[in-house]
Amino acid sequence: MAARAVAWATAQHGNPDYTLRCLAFVEDAYERSNAIELQGAANAAESAALYALRPYDRATPPPAGAYVFYACGGLVDGVQRDWGHVGLAVGDGSVVHAWDVVRIDDAEVVTVLQPAPGWSAPRLMGWASPTDVLRGHAPRDWDARS
């Protein structure tokens, strides 16, 4: 499942449709490529709180398909708060994530990207394994295999 999610996500490189919708992007990567429904939170910060995050270690990067979480905040629909940011680990130390467009960056480089106006720079928090991300998933109603 993780390999299909990463393949779907990397194929979206350059897509502007997920601006300020990073959690929707990583969830779509799993859901659309595997015909499943994930049980998640309303934003990346709330989603990060659902998992026991593992610390990020450059020497042993997260496996492909892991969610890599960042703390950051800004204004969305008139509400200022810590919304967080999340990307999908590619497996080589990089993440595919929705920023201004879907990008592929080294996980640590994300912390120095120019944030949207009024947003704080992202701070790398840690990662959740594909097993954790997929816990509690269900086949979609329209999935012929269900």
N, C-alpha and C positions, 0 to 999 in steps of 0.2 A: 504494500500500500504506500509506503513512504517513497519508494522509487517512482511510482506513478505520480505522486503529488509533486515531487521535485521536478519531474519532466514537464508536467503541466505548468508549473510556476515559471520555470526558466523559459518556456515557450512564450510567456507573456512579456518578456523583456521589451521595455520601451512603451508598454501599454499605459496610457494616461487615465484609464477608467477607474483606478483604485486610489486616487489622491485622497489622503486623510482617511483611508479605509484599509489600513494594514491588516487588521484582524480579519476582516471580510476576505481579503486576498488570501491569507494563509489557510483559512477555513475552506474557501472555494477550491484551493489546490487539492486538498484531501477529498472534499465532497464531490467535486465534478469529475475527478479522475478515478474515483473508486465507487461512485454511486452510493454514498453513505450520507448520513446526517450526523454532524458533531454536536455535542452538547457543550456549549461554551458560555461566555459572559458577554456583556454589552460592549466592552472595549478591551484593549490590550492590557491595561493596568489591572483590571478586574480579572482577566483571564490569567495573568501571571500569579495572582493571589490564590488561584485554584490549585496550583502545582507546587510541589516541593522542588524549587529550582536548584539545579546543580550549578556550582560556580563555573564560570567560563575559564578554560585553561588553554592557552594558545598551543601548548605542546600536545594536547590531546583534544582536538576540536570536537564539537558535538557531531553525532552521526547524522547522515543525510535524513531529512524529514523532521528533525527536532525543531521545536519552536525556540527561537532565540529572542529574549525579552530585554527591553530597554525602558528606563524611566525617563519620561519627558512630559511636558505639558504645554498647553496653549489654549487658544480660544476656538471652540467649535459651536456653531449655532448660538452664539451669545453666552456660552458657558465656559469659564476659565477653570481648568482643573488638570490634574495629572491623568492624561489619557493613556500614556505609555506608547510603546512602539513594539512591533514584533515582526520578525522575518523568519524564513524557513531555511534551516541549515542545508547547504549543498553537500557537505561532508568533507570539504577540503579547507575549512576555516572561513569560507565565504557564506553569505546569506543572500537569498533572493527576497526582496522586500518591496513594498509599495511606498514610495516617497513622493516626489513630484510625478514620477512615472515609475513603473516597475524597473528596479535596478538589481544588479548583482554586485555586491561589494564585500570586501573583507569585513568580517564581523566587527572588528575593532575600528575600522575606518568609518563605520556608520556614526560613531561618536563625534566625528569632526565634520560631518556633512552640514551644509548650511540649512538650518531649520526654516520652516515656514515663518513668515513675519509674525511676531508675537509669541513664538514657541521657544521653549528652552532646548538646549542641545541634548540629545539622547545620551544616557549613561547606561552602559552595559550592566545588566543585572544577573543574567544567568540563562539557563536553558532547561527545557522540559523534553524528555525523550518521546519518540514516536509512540511508544507503548502507553505513556501517560496521556498523550494527546488523544489517542484512540480509545481510551477507556470509556466505556459507556456509549460508544457510537452505535447507530442503528442503520439498517438498510433503508434507503428512501422508499416511500410508498410506490413510486413509479418504477422502481428497479425490478426488472423481469426475473432476477435471480432470487427475489425475496419470497 
